[in-house]
Amino acid sequence: MSSNSLPEKFDNVEELDEFMTAPGDGLVADMAAIDGDILILGVSGKMGPTLARLARRAAPNKRILGVARFGDREIKARLEEWDIETKTLDLLDAEQVQDLPRMKNIIFMAGMKFGSADNQPRTWAMNVHAAAIAAETFADSRIIAFSTGNVYPLSDLETNPRGASENTPTGPIGEYAQSCLGRERMFEYFSQANNTPGRIYRLNYAIDLRYGVLFDLARRILSKKPIDISMGHVNLIWQGDANEQALRLLARCTAPTTPINITGPETLSVRWLASELGWRMGIKPLIVGTEQPTALLSDSSKSVEMFGQPSVPISSMLDWTADWVSRGRESFDKPTKYEVRDGKF
């Protein structure tokens, strides 16, 4: 998709979801090339519903099953309206997971971040124990396991401006990031033990107009709240591109599983992003703090080589977010907390 064919704005959630879940030709071809149906574990989070709908539209002849606790019944209803099969269960209950059908393709999206500092035992259970249950149960499947760039240490902007590569030694800061590395290790262990093909999907940060780094910045600009730029640089990727790459990885698994960074190719200044949003919104952002010499950054060279450049450029994300937030459109009300430097979420 060329930037010339992108919409100028989205009038409502329906238009946004329709655009975000329109599959590209590469995804359609990859879905046709892989055998088996698709099981999405932890489908009810921020990215899960649009990923499931994208899979449905890219592979109309495959069975798509999404499972979660579904605390929000509206999400379950929306998935079923999109012709996605759903099942309510607790991924921490091994017996319930054992009862699931053994589908060939697994997308593991379950995890806990927000509130993790206040409930560390549950954070470790969700991020490690649930992963071990799934990895052992679906040993004969392909598994794409969602993870995060938080498993890396902060990168020095002077010596490593592109951020951590997949070869960078992990160095998680705080218990949330440590538990995410624990999740990765569970998938690695069971992949090695059972020769399970897969990929560990290290993401930061997906952009949806209802949440994300740009939404957080735009909302602070609109409410004239200060923006702390101590975490002065970030990587961003449109959620539609992030979802598409997750599904396309099913055709690019390795045995044993290996990590891949998923994000946009640019190292973006938070000060610049705020300035660009403020200009579009007609409000001067209130900047506080000073950019630190390190930031949480990931080098996406491997995924760009694999899939090409993301289809949505940062300029469109800025345009869409400024318009969406200025008009007071829907929000998931889930801050990214991208500015956190001590790992406490």
MOZI-V753284 format. One line per field, one symbol per residue. burial: I if it has 16 or more other C-alpha atoms within 10 Angstrom, else O. Layout:
burial->???
This chain:
burial->OOOOOOOOIIOOOOOIIOOIIIIOOOIIOIIIOOOIIIIIIIIIIIIIIIIIIIIIIIIOOIIIIIIIOIOOOOIIOOIOOOIIIIOOIIIIOIOOIOOOOIIIIIIIIIIIIIOIOOOIOOIIIIIIIIIIIIIIIIIIIIIIIIIIIIIIIIIIIOOOIIIIIIOOOIOIIIIIIIIIIIIIIIIIIIIOOIIIIIIIIIIIIIIIIIIIIIIIIIIIIIOOOOIIIIIIIIIIIIIIIIIIIIIIIIIOIIOIIIIIIIIIIIIIIIIOIIIIIIOIIOOIIOIOOOIOOIIIIIIIIOIIOOOOOIOIIIOIIIIIIIIIIIOOOOOOOOOIOIIOIOIII
